């Protein structure tokens, strides 16, 4: 549920109301140049940026009455309408899979994910994931806004072991997702490499994406996402 108690200069400018079973909000932009997806997640703290992007892609969020892209830079005076459909019951089932919890507080879990465990359900792998294990230990996480990946803000490959951060509430999930999206979280990996790297210290900058010959692998591809890796042998 979004925060309905927004500060407003004019009552008529920002009007939240309920229509049928949807949550409907309308805001007038008062700051220049903010991305649409960031604006929506800022106005509705319990919506993660990923969830906002999905709503935008599904046409549930419009700007001045028209569909828009998540990357749209807003102008002062733009009207943003947000329709949040009712959350469908989570199809996920808790599974009694052991978890190694390194740290826990009211907002955050730090889990040591073992190799061989998929992070969340996906086509062809609907169960026996980290998410199923988390729901067994923390059932209330099923109520987080992203019902298919509750608490998940980043991923590790199935065969990669390592530390996973998991949010315990929607506000924490939105804040953590924002930090990962802004790349303000430092990540370090220990890997085995075949061959010899010359020099032994350096930076690799190359776009990464799905390997066109094997969709289960990642490769350097022209249309891939920007990637920067600092390495030390």
Protein Blocks (a to p, Z undefined) as FASTA:
>chain_A
ZZfbbcdfblklpccddehjbccdddddfbehiafklmmmmmmmmbcfklmmmmmmnopa
ceehiacdfklccdehiacddddddddddfbdcdddddddfbdcfkbccddddehiafbd
cehiaghifklmmmmmmmmlmmpmblmlghiabdcdfklgcdddddfbfklmmmmmmmmm
nopaccddddddedjdddfbdcddddddddfklmkbccddfklccddddddZZ
